[in-house]
Amino acid sequence: MPSCRRPLRSLMLTAVLSTGSLLAQTPQPPVAPVIPHTETRYGATVVDNYFWLREKSNPEVTRYLEAENAYTAAMTAGLKPFEDALYSEMLSHIKQTDLSVPVRRGDYYYYSRTEEGKQYPIQCRKKGMDGAEEVLLDLNELGKGKKFASLGAFVVSDDQNLLAYTIDYVGYRQFMLHVKDLRTGADLPDTMERVDGVAWASDNRALFLTTEDPVNKRANQAWRHTLGQADSDPLYEEKDETFALSVEKTRDKKYVVLTSNSTDTTEVRYLRADQPLSQFTLFLPREKQHRYYVDHREGLFYIRSDKGAKNFQVFTAPEDDPGPKNWKIFIAHDPDVLLQQVDLFHDFAVAVEKTQAINRMRIYDFKSGRWTAIPFPEPVYSAFPGNTPEFTSTTYRYSYQSLVTPPTVFDYDTETGKSIVRKRQEVPGGYDPAQYVSERQWVTARDGTKVPLSIVYKRGFVRDGTRPLLLYGYGAYGIGMPASFSSSRLVLLDRGVAYVIAHPRGGDDMGQQWYDDGKLMNKRNSFNDFIDCAQYLVENKWTSPDRLLAEGGSAGGLLMGAVVNMRPDLFKAVHLAVPFVDVMNDMMDPSLPLTTTDYPEWGNPAADKATYDYILSYSPYDNLHAAAYPAMLLTESLNDSQVAYWEAAKFTARARTLATGGNPILLKMKMDPAGHGGASGRYDQLHDQSFEYGWLLSQAGITR
């Protein structure tokens, strides 16, 4: 609680009523009361004037957030016709009634379908391709009368008779386990709260589950639940607060694997799936900064490990004695290629790799011992593993797309070496990919590092420095941003806006070292890279500062907050989505979700003064200062569990007291149930995006 405060109600009423009285004339932003909260950190007094906004149950916080929403609505009221037009245009590029490519599991083919006017996909199956449709789960029905509905796990038992699924109705990742008998359609009485991961035992009666801590939401406990029993058996508890648990079954259905995951370290336990009453066996004790992952095929464990191999290599070990003395190299380390995963089948394996910010896949034939690369036709693209659950499959499903090519599902035939198109996403409304151009540019950052850019624009775009451009970035957690397709993005491209994805250090775009060079005490590299990319685009006349727009979400919102503090003059308008902008205060509070598990990503400022000083040097909220900031839009959800709602609210309140130049700073807070990804329904998501794109375009002078 604040150490010095006056009653919130009288303060807040003044702020809100003064705003309301002016809405009919010139909209004025709400003024958040200043209520100093003090802490002592490393001998220094730290004052946070807006700490009180963390009090979610306080009605005055609600009133303030609603006042912010009213102000944003008033400031953007004139854009409503444009927003509606963008929504209609985006919707026109979506095939609303559609069907996914069926996936074979045993005798059944599983798929999802959408129906026009319905928010959520419907999960279905058929026995044989010509069988009658069975509706397994209709989230439209389950979500009736609810503002939010999100499906988590969806796991079918080996005998295809039971479905374990989890669902969240509030947006806080509060997933409840349900089990449905697919023979009768009835839900069984077996439920459990805060379930994160699910795997079936071979007996089709035991479920292995991981659950989250109710406070910090770290997946910290593993359980065995036998259907029909009132209680579940505890199997393992992860005590280290920097680790979280995950559980899955190997594709050959032989083993259940329980992994303790930290950003830089892992530890694996396993048990035979046909012996569900046994205890998990430790595969290899954890060792700081050793990440390893275990799979199984034909009596061998396959271990993907980064010990002495920054980009990972793969070993095999016999299942009856899998110690390191018996490890043999299956895929050797390549310093230029990140080995992201290995998919194992009876007759072949697939190495999923990344190099030069491009994905690739190679197929290994166990009979011949030969590797074959899957060819891809464009220089800038994204390729992802699809869903191939059958261990004995002779085909491998993958998805291919680019900035101009819609997502296309292929089955690679390992016997013929040919890729067979199963489906290309239809883009209604006359989309012609030949009318758009994608390319890769390389930016020399201030320290000499080459940073990739993925660029797309409509033919006819002229590089004369007058064109608007939207620059997107993330750069954290070792997550690279793929050069993927978006039909919604067409509303930008068709209005002459170029769209650019920056790939700053902090992702894995250029390998594991790229990640290491953008985290912990190297984090400022991410911000410098993004700024240098923006400067490059200006200097090479792709755009100009008064036409340059920027966008990033979550840790990408941190990126946006940092760069507007460092170079407010470089951008016309910035969208900070669910932004992690109160970094220092959050990382000092281990009770918050993600804080302890994020120590290996950002550092623990409470435990180390050098880390504290470094985070303080870039934390966006703490580094706000008197400056002519660009126009800013912050979007967030009240129930977001990954980035707390108050981060955007505090940043907005403080930024307004310091900003000069008169550019608007707007906050749009979803007060209804919604999550880190915003709304759950596809039409609701489209409305949100049309508002965000409409606002960004308007800042570049485009309103039709």
C-alpha positions in Angstrom: 0.0 0.0 0.0 1.2 3.6 -0.6 3.1 4.9 2.4 1.6 8.4 2.0 -1.9 8.9 0.6 -5.0 10.9 0.6 -8.5 9.4 0.1 -8.7 8.2 -3.5 -12.4 9.0 -4.0 -12.3 12.7 -3.7 -9.2 13.0 -5.9 -10.5 10.7 -8.6 -14.0 12.3 -8.8 -12.3 15.7 -9.5 -10.2 14.2 -12.3 -13.1 12.3 -13.9 -15.7 15.0 -13.6 -13.4 17.6 -15.0 -12.8 15.4 -18.0 -16.4 14.7 -18.5 -17.4 18.3 -18.5 -15.1 19.0 -21.4 -15.8 16.0 -23.6 -18.4 18.0 -25.6 -15.8 20.6 -26.3 -12.2 19.6 -26.5 -11.5 16.2 -25.0 -9.1 16.4 -22.1 -7.3 13.4 -20.7 -8.0 12.2 -17.2 -5.4 13.2 -14.6 -4.3 10.4 -12.4 -3.8 11.5 -8.8 -0.3 11.6 -7.5 0.0 9.4 -4.4 3.6 8.8 -3.6 4.7 5.3 -2.8 8.2 5.0 -1.4 10.7 2.2 -1.2 14.3 2.0 -0.3 16.5 0.2 -2.9 20.2 -0.1 -2.4 20.2 2.8 0.0 18.3 5.1 -2.4 14.7 6.3 -2.0 12.5 5.4 -4.9 9.2 7.1 -5.4 6.4 5.7 -7.6 3.5 8.2 -7.9 1.2 5.8 -9.6 1.8 2.6 -7.6 -1.9 2.8 -6.4 -3.1 1.8 -9.9 -2.1 -1.8 -8.9 -5.1 -2.0 -6.6 -7.4 -3.8 -9.0 -10.2 -4.3 -6.5 -10.3 -0.5 -5.7 -13.3 1.0 -7.5 -11.3 4.2 -8.0 -8.9 2.3 -10.2 -11.8 1.1 -12.3 -13.2 4.6 -12.5 -9.8 5.9 -13.7 -9.5 3.2 -16.4 -13.0 3.8 -17.6 -12.2 7.5 -17.8 -9.1 6.6 -20.0 -11.4 4.6 -22.2 -13.9 7.5 -22.5 -11.0 9.8 -23.4 -9.7 7.5 -26.1 -13.2 7.0 -27.4 -13.7 10.8 -27.6 -10.3 11.3 -29.3 -11.0 8.7 -31.9 -14.7 9.2 -32.4 -14.0 10.8 -35.8 -12.2 7.6 -37.0 -15.2 5.4 -36.4 -16.3 5.4 -40.1 -12.7 4.6 -41.2 -12.4 1.9 -38.6 -15.7 0.3 -39.8 -14.4 0.5 -43.4 -11.2 -1.2 -42.4 -13.1 -3.9 -40.5 -15.3 -4.6 -43.6 -12.2 -4.7 -45.8 -10.4 -7.1 -43.5 -13.4 -9.3 -43.2 -13.7 -9.4 -47.0 -10.3 -11.1 -47.1 -11.4 -13.9 -44.8 -13.2 -17.1 -45.8 -15.6 -17.1 -42.9 -16.9 -20.6 -43.4 -13.9 -22.9 -43.8 -12.3 -26.2 -43.0 -8.9 -27.2 -41.8 -6.9 -30.0 -43.4 -7.9 -33.3 -41.6 -5.2 -34.9 -39.4 -5.1 -38.7 -39.1 -5.0 -40.3 -35.6 -5.5 -44.0 -35.9 -8.8 -44.7 -37.7 -10.0 -41.1 -37.3 -9.5 -37.9 -39.1 -9.6 -34.8 -36.9 -10.2 -31.3 -38.2 -11.8 -27.9 -37.2 -14.2 -25.8 -39.1 -15.5 -22.3 -38.9 -19.0 -21.0 -39.7 -19.9 -17.5 -40.8 -21.0 -15.4 -37.9 -19.5 -17.7 -35.2 -16.6 -16.5 -33.2 -14.8 -19.8 -32.6 -13.8 -22.9 -34.5 -15.7 -26.2 -34.1 -13.6 -29.3 -33.3 -14.7 -32.3 -35.2 -13.7 -35.8 -36.5 -14.7 -38.5 -38.8 -14.0 -42.3 -38.7 -12.4 -42.7 -42.1 -12.5 -39.9 -44.6 -16.1 -40.7 -45.6 -17.4 -41.3 -42.1 -20.1 -39.2 -40.4 -19.0 -36.0 -38.7 -18.8 -36.0 -34.9 -18.6 -32.7 -33.2 -16.2 -33.0 -30.3 -16.1 -29.5 -29.0 -18.0 -26.4 -30.0 -16.6 -23.4 -28.2 -19.4 -21.3 -29.6 -21.8 -23.3 -27.4 -19.5 -23.6 -24.4 -18.9 -19.8 -24.6 -22.5 -18.8 -24.9 -23.2 -15.8 -22.6 -19.6 -15.3 -21.9 -17.3 -12.4 -23.0 -14.3 -14.7 -23.3 -13.6 -18.3 -24.0 -10.2 -19.8 -24.8 -9.4 -23.4 -25.4 -6.1 -24.6 -24.0 -5.2 -28.3 -24.1 -7.0 -30.7 -26.5 -5.7 -34.2 -26.0 -7.4 -37.4 -27.2 -6.7 -40.7 -25.5 -4.9 -43.5 -27.4 -8.1 -45.5 -27.9 -9.8 -42.3 -29.3 -12.7 -42.6 -26.7 -11.8 -39.8 -24.4 -11.0 -36.1 -24.8 -9.1 -34.1 -22.1 -9.4 -30.4 -22.7 -8.9 -27.2 -20.7 -10.8 -24.0 -21.0 -10.5 -20.4 -19.7 -13.4 -18.0 -19.4 -11.7 -15.0 -17.8 -8.5 -14.3 -19.8 -6.2 -14.8 -16.9 -5.0 -18.2 -18.1 -7.2 -19.9 -15.5 -7.7 -23.2 -17.3 -10.0 -25.8 -15.9 -9.6 -29.4 -16.9 -12.6 -31.3 -18.3 -12.8 -34.9 -19.7 -15.4 -35.8 -22.3 -16.5 -39.3 -23.2 -16.6 -39.2 -27.0 -18.8 -42.3 -27.2 -21.6 -40.7 -25.2 -20.8 -37.0 -25.5 -21.0 -36.6 -21.7 -18.5 -34.7 -19.6 -17.1 -36.9 -16.8 -17.0 -35.6 -13.3 -13.1 -35.4 -13.4 -12.1 -31.8 -13.3 -9.2 -29.9 -11.9 -8.3 -26.2 -11.6 -5.3 -24.3 -13.0 -4.2 -27.1 -15.3 -1.4 -26.2 -17.6 -0.3 -29.4 -19.3 -2.0 -32.8 -20.1 -0.8 -36.2 -21.3 -2.7 -39.6 -21.4 -1.2 -42.8 -20.1 -1.5 -45.9 -22.4 -4.3 -47.4 -20.3 -6.6 -44.6 -21.3 -7.5 -44.0 -17.7 -4.6 -42.1 -16.1 -3.9 -38.5 -16.9 -0.6 -36.8 -16.2 -1.2 -33.1 -15.4 0.8 -30.0 -14.5 -0.8 -27.2 -12.5 0.1 -23.6 -11.8 0.7 -21.9 -8.5 -2.3 -19.7 -7.8 -0.3 -16.6 -7.1 2.6 -16.5 -9.5 1.0 -18.8 -12.1 4.2 -20.9 -12.5 3.5 -24.5 -13.5 5.1 -26.0 -10.4 3.3 -29.3 -9.7 2.9 -32.6 -11.6 0.0 -35.0 -10.8 -1.4 -38.3 -11.8 -5.2 -38.4 -12.0 -7.0 -41.7 -12.5 -10.5 -41.3 -14.0 -13.2 -41.8 -11.4 -11.0 -41.0 -8.4 -11.9 -38.0 -6.3 -8.3 -37.0 -5.7 -5.1 -36.8 -7.8 -1.7 -38.2 -6.8 1.1 -35.7 -6.5 4.2 -36.8 -8.4 6.6 -33.9 -8.4 6.9 -30.3 -7.2 9.4 -27.9 -8.8 10.8 -25.9 -5.9 13.1 -23.6 -7.9 11.0 -20.5 -8.7 12.9 -19.9 -12.0 11.6 -23.2 -13.4 8.2 -24.2 -14.8 7.0 -27.7 -15.7 5.7 -29.1 -19.0 4.4 -32.6 -19.7 3.9 -34.5 -23.0 4.0 -38.0 -24.5 6.5 -39.1 -27.1 5.1 -39.6 -30.6 5.7 -43.3 -30.4 3.5 -43.3 -27.3 6.2 -45.2 -25.3 7.0 -42.5 -22.7 5.6 -39.6 -20.8 8.2 -36.8 -20.4 8.1 -34.2 -17.6 10.5 -31.3 -18.3 11.5 -28.6 -15.8 12.1 -25.5 -18.0 14.1 -22.4 -17.2 15.2 -19.8 -19.8 18.8 -21.2 -19.8 18.5 -24.6 -18.1 16.3 -27.7 -18.2 15.9 -31.1 -16.4 13.9 -34.1 -17.7 12.1 -36.9 -16.0 10.4 -39.8 -17.8 8.2 -42.9 -17.2 6.8 -45.6 -19.4 3.4 -44.6 -20.6 2.2 -48.2 -20.1 3.2 -48.1 -16.5 1.3 -45.1 -15.2 1.6 -46.1 -11.5 5.4 -45.9 -11.6 7.5 -42.9 -10.6 9.3 -40.5 -12.9 13.0 -41.3 -13.5 15.5 -38.4 -13.6 17.2 -38.4 -17.0 20.1 -36.1 -16.3 20.5 -33.7 -13.3 20.1 -30.1 -14.1 23.3 -28.1 -14.7 23.2 -24.4 -15.0 23.1 -23.2 -18.6 22.6 -26.7 -20.0 19.3 -27.1 -21.9 18.4 -30.6 -23.1 15.2 -32.1 -24.4 14.4 -35.8 -24.7 12.4 -37.9 -27.2 12.3 -41.6 -28.0 12.3 -43.9 -31.0 13.0 -47.6 -31.5 14.7 -48.3 -28.2 16.8 -45.1 -28.2 16.4 -41.8 -26.5 17.3 -38.8 -28.7 18.7 -35.9 -26.7 18.8 -32.4 -28.2 21.5 -30.6 -26.1 23.3 -27.3 -26.1 26.1 -28.3 -23.8 29.3 -27.2 -25.7 27.1 -26.6 -28.7 25.4 -23.2 -28.5 23.1 -24.0 -31.5 22.3 -27.5 -30.2 23.3 -30.9 -31.4 21.5 -34.3 -31.1 22.7 -37.5 -29.4 21.2 -40.9 -29.1 21.4 -43.1 -26.0 20.0 -46.6 -25.3 16.8 -46.5 -23.2 18.1 -49.1 -20.7 21.3 -47.1 -19.9 20.9 -43.5 -21.2 23.8 -42.0 -19.3 26.2 -39.5 -21.0 28.9 -42.2 -21.4 26.6 -43.9 -23.9 25.7 -40.8 -25.9 26.4 -40.9 -29.6 26.1 -38.0 -32.0 23.2 -38.1 -34.4 23.3 -34.5 -35.6 26.5 -32.6 -35.0 26.6 -29.0 -33.9 26.7 -26.3 -36.6 27.8 -22.8 -35.4 25.8 -21.2 -38.3 22.6 -23.2 -37.9 20.2 -23.3 -35.0 18.7 -26.7 -34.5 15.2 -25.9 -33.2 13.7 -29.3 -32.9 13.9 -32.9 -34.2 10.7 -34.8 -35.1 11.0 -38.6 -34.9 9.1 -41.2 -36.8 9.5 -44.9 -37.4 11.2 -44.6 -40.8 12.5 -41.0 -40.8 13.4 -37.9 -38.7 13.0 -34.2 -39.5 15.5 -31.6 -38.4 13.8 -28.2 -38.1 16.5 -25.5 -38.3 17.0 -21.8 -38.7 19.8 -19.8 -40.3 20.1 -16.2 -41.6 16.6 -15.5 -40.2 15.1 -18.3 -42.4 13.6 -21.6 -41.5 14.5 -24.9 -43.2 13.7 -28.6 -42.8 15.8 -31.6 -43.6 14.6 -35.2 -43.7 16.7 -38.2 -42.6 16.0 -41.6 -44.0 16.9 -44.2 -41.3 17.2 -47.0 -44.0 19.6 -45.2 -46.3 21.2 -42.8 -43.8 20.8 -39.9 -46.2 19.6 -36.4 -45.5 17.3 -34.5 -48.0 16.4 -30.9 -47.7 12.8 -29.7 -48.4 13.1 -27.0 -51.1 11.3 -23.7 -50.7 10.7 -21.3 -53.6 11.1 -17.8 -52.1 14.2 -16.1 -50.6 12.2 -14.7 -47.6 9.6 -17.1 -46.2 8.5 -19.0 -43.1 8.1 -22.8 -42.8 6.7 -24.5 -39.7 6.1 -28.2 -38.8 2.5 -29.2 -39.1 0.6 -31.8 -37.2 1.8 -35.3 -38.0 0.8 -37.4 -34.9 1.1 -40.9 -36.4 4.5 -42.4 -35.6 4.3 -44.8 -38.6 3.4 -42.0 -41.1 5.4 -41.9 -44.4 4.5 -38.3 -45.0 5.4 -35.2 -43.0 3.1 -32.2 -42.8 4.4 -28.6 -42.8 3.0 -25.2 -43.4 4.7 -22.7 -45.8 4.0 -19.0 -46.2 5.7 -15.7 -46.9 4.9 -12.0 -46.6 3.1 -12.4 -50.0 2.2 -16.1 -50.1 -0.8 -17.2 -48.0 -0.4 -20.1 -45.6 -0.2 -23.4 -47.5 -0.3 -26.9 -46.0 1.9 -29.5 -47.6 2.5 -33.2 -47.0 6.1 -34.1 -47.8 6.1 -37.7 -49.2 9.3 -39.3 -47.8 9.1 -42.1 -50.4 8.9 -39.9 -53.4 10.6 -36.7 -52.1 7.7 -34.6 -53.3 5.6 -32.0 -51.4 1.9 -32.3 -52.0 -0.3 -29.3 -51.5 -3.2 -30.1 -49.2 -4.6 -26.6 -48.9 -3.7 -23.0 -49.5 -5.5 -20.4 -47.4 -8.1 -18.7 -49.6 -7.9 -14.9 -49.6 -11.2 -13.6 -51.0 -11.6 -10.2 -52.4 -9.4 -10.6 -55.5 -6.0 -11.0 -53.8 -3.2 -11.3 -56.3 0.3 -12.1 -54.8 2.0 -10.8 -57.9 0.9 -7.3 -56.9 3.1 -7.4 -53.9 6.9 -7.5 -53.3 8.9 -8.9 -50.4 12.6 -8.6 -49.9 15.3 -8.9 -47.3 17.5 -5.9 -46.3 20.5 -5.9 -44.0 21.2 -3.1 -41.6 24.7 -2.4 -40.2 24.1 -1.6 -36.5 26.2 0.8 -34.6 28.5 -2.0 -33.4 29.0 -3.4 -36.9 26.4 -6.3 -36.5 24.3 -7.1 -39.5 20.6 -7.0 -38.6 18.0 -8.4 -41.0 14.8 -6.7 -42.1 11.9 -8.5 -43.8 10.0 -6.0 -46.0 6.7 -6.2 -48.0 5.0 -3.5 -50.0 2.6 -3.2 -53.0 4.1 -2.8 -56.4 4.5 0.9 -57.2 5.9 1.8 -53.8 8.4 4.6 -54.5 11.4 5.1 -52.2 11.3 8.9 -52.1 11.1 9.4 -48.3 7.4 10.5 -48.4 5.8 7.1 -48.0 4.4 5.8 -44.7 5.9 2.6 -43.2 5.0 0.4 -40.3 8.0 -1.1 -38.5 7.3 -4.1 -36.2 9.6 -5.6 -33.6 9.9 -8.0 -30.7 13.4 -9.2 -29.9 13.2 -11.2 -26.7 13.0 -14.7 -25.1 14.8 -16.2 -28.1 11.6 -15.9 -30.2 12.3 -14.9 -33.7 9.6 -13.1 -35.7 8.7 -15.1 -38.9 8.1 -13.5 -42.2 4.5 -14.7 -42.3 1.4 -13.7 -44.2 -1.5 -11.6 -42.9 -4.6 -10.9 -44.8 -5.4 -8.1 -42.4 -2.1 -6.4 -43.4 -3.5 -5.9 -46.9 -5.4 -2.8 -45.7 -2.0 -1.2 -45.0 -0.2 -2.4 -48.2 -3.2 -1.4 -50.4 -2.9 2.2 -49.0 0.7 2.5 -50.0 2.2 1.6 -46.6 5.2 -0.6 -46.5 5.4 -3.2 -43.7 8.7 -4.1 -42.2 9.7 -6.7 -39.6 12.9 -5.9 -37.7 14.8 -8.9 -36.3 16.8 -7.3 -33.5 19.0 -9.2 -31.1 17.1 -11.0 -28.4 15.2 -13.3 -30.7 16.8 -16.5 -32.3 16.6 -15.2 -35.8 20.4 -15.6 -36.4 20.9 -18.4 -33.9 21.4 -18.8 -30.2 24.2 -16.2 -30.0 21.7 -13.7 -31.4 19.5 -14.4 -28.4 22.3 -14.2 -25.9 23.4 -10.9 -27.3 20.0 -9.4 -26.6 19.2 -10.5 -23.1 20.3 -9.8 -19.5 23.2 -7.4 -19.5 23.1 -7.2 -23.3 19.4 -6.1 -23.5 20.2 -2.6 -24.8 21.4 -4.2 -28.0 17.7 -4.9 -28.9 16.8 -1.3 -28.6 19.9 0.0 -30.5 19.2 -2.5 -33.3 15.6 -1.4 -33.7 16.6 2.3 -33.7 19.4 1.6 -36.2 16.9 -0.2 -38.4 14.5 2.7 -38.2 17.3 5.1 -39.0 18.4 3.0 -42.0 14.9 3.1 -43.4 14.8 6.8 -43.1 18.3 7.3 -44.6 17.5 5.1 -47.5 14.3 6.9 -48.2 11.9 4.1 -47.4 10.1 6.6 -45.2 10.7 9.7 -43.0 10.3 10.4 -39.3 6.9 12.1 -39.9 5.6 9.0 -41.7 7.3 6.2 -39.7 5.0 4.1 -37.5 6.1 1.5 -35.1 4.4 -1.4 -33.3 5.3 -4.1 -30.8 3.5 -6.2 -28.2 4.4 -7.7 -24.8 8.2 -7.8 -24.7 7.9 -6.0 -28.0 5.9 -3.3 -26.1 9.0 -3.0 -23.9 11.0 -2.5 -27.1 8.6 0.3 -28.1 8.7 2.0 -24.7 12.5 1.9 -24.7 13.0 3.3 -28.2 10.5 6.2 -27.8 12.5 7.2 -24.7 15.8 6.9 -26.5 14.7 8.5 -29.9 11.3 10.1 -29.6 12.1 12.2 -32.6 12.4 9.2 -34.9 8.8 8.1 -35.0 5.5 9.6 -35.9 3.2 7.2 -33.9 3.8 4.1 -31.9 1.4 1.3 -30.8 2.4 -0.4 -27.6 0.3 -3.5 -27.2 0.1 -5.3 -23.8 3.4 -3.6 -23.1 5.9 -4.7 -20.5 7.0 -1.2 -19.7 7.2 -1.3 -15.8 10.2 -3.6 -15.9 12.0 -2.6 -12.8 9.0 -2.6 -10.5 7.8 -5.9 -11.8 11.1 -7.6 -11.6 11.5 -6.4 -8.0 8.2 -8.2 -7.1 8.6 -12.0 -7.0 4.9 -12.5 -6.2 3.9 -11.5 -9.7 3.3 -14.0 -12.5 6.4 -14.6 -14.6 8.8 -12.6 -12.4 10.9 -15.4 -11.0 10.8 -17.5 -14.2 12.0 -14.3 -16.0 15.2 -13.9 -13.9 17.3 -15.7 -16.5 15.9 -13.4 -19.2 16.2 -10.0 -17.6 18.1 -10.6 -14.4 17.2 -10.4 -10.7 17.6 -6.7 -9.7 16.7 -7.4 -6.1 19.7 -9.7 -5.8 22.4 -7.8 -7.8 23.1 -4.1 -7.8 24.7 -4.2 -11.3 21.6 -5.9 -12.7 19.4 -3.3 -10.9 21.4 -0.4 -12.4 21.3 -1.9 -15.9 17.5 -2.5 -15.9 17.0 0.9 -14.5 19.0 2.3 -17.4 16.3 1.2 -19.9 13.0 0.4 -18.0 10.5 2.5 -20.0 8.4 3.7 -17.1 11.4 4.8 -15.1 13.0 6.5 -18.1 10.1 8.7 -19.1 11.4 12.3 -19.3 10.4 15.7 -20.7 10.4 15.1 -24.5 8.3 15.6 -27.6 7.1 12.1 -27.7 5.4 10.7 -30.8 1.7 9.9 -30.6 1.2 6.7 -28.6 -1.6 4.2 -28.3 -1.4 1.7 -25.5 -3.7 -1.3 -25.5 -4.2 -3.8 -22.7 -6.6 -6.2 -21.0 -7.6 -5.9 -17.3 -7.3 -9.6 -16.9 -3.9 -10.0 -18.6 -1.8 -12.4 -16.5 1.4 -12.1 -18.5 1.7 -8.3 -18.4 -0.3 -6.6 -15.7 -2.8 -4.1 -16.7 -1.3 -1.4 -14.5 1.9 -1.2 -16.6 0.1 0.5 -19.5 -2.0 2.6 -17.1 1.0 3.8 -15.1 3.1 4.5 -18.3 0.2 6.5 -19.8 -0.4 8.5 -16.6 3.3 9.4 -16.1 4.0 10.0 -19.8 1.3 12.7 -20.0 2.9 14.7 -17.3 6.2 14.8 -19.2 5.3 14.9 -22.8 5.7 18.1 -24.8 4.7 18.8 -28.3 1.0 18.0 -28.0 0.9 14.5 -29.5 -1.9 12.3 -28.1 -1.2 9.5 -25.6 -4.1 7.1 -25.5 -4.9 4.1 -23.4 -7.5 1.5 -24.4 -8.2 -1.0 -21.7 -10.4 -4.0 -22.2 -12.5 -4.1 -19.0 -14.4 -7.2 -20.1 -12.7 -10.6 -19.7 -9.8 -10.8 -22.2 -6.3 -12.1 -22.1 -2.8 -11.3 -23.1 -3.8 -11.8 -26.7 -6.9 -9.6 -26.3 -10.3 -10.8 -27.2 -10.9 -14.5 -27.8 -13.4 -14.4 -30.6 -12.1 -13.9 -34.2 -14.6 -11.1 -35.0 -13.8 -9.3 -31.8 -10.1 -9.6 -32.6 -10.7 -8.2 -36.1 -12.5 -5.2 -34.5 -9.6 -4.6 -32.3 -7.1 -4.7 -35.2 -9.2 -2.4 -37.3 -9.2 0.2 -34.5 -5.4 -0.1 -34.1 -4.6 0.1 -37.8 -7.1 2.9 -38.2 -5.4 4.9 -35.5 -1.9 4.2 -36.9 -3.0 5.1 -40.4 -4.6 8.3 -39.3 -1.4 9.4 -37.7 0.2 9.1 -41.1 -2.5 11.2 -42.6 -4.5 8.3 -44.1 -8.2 8.2 -43.2 -9.9 6.5 -46.1 
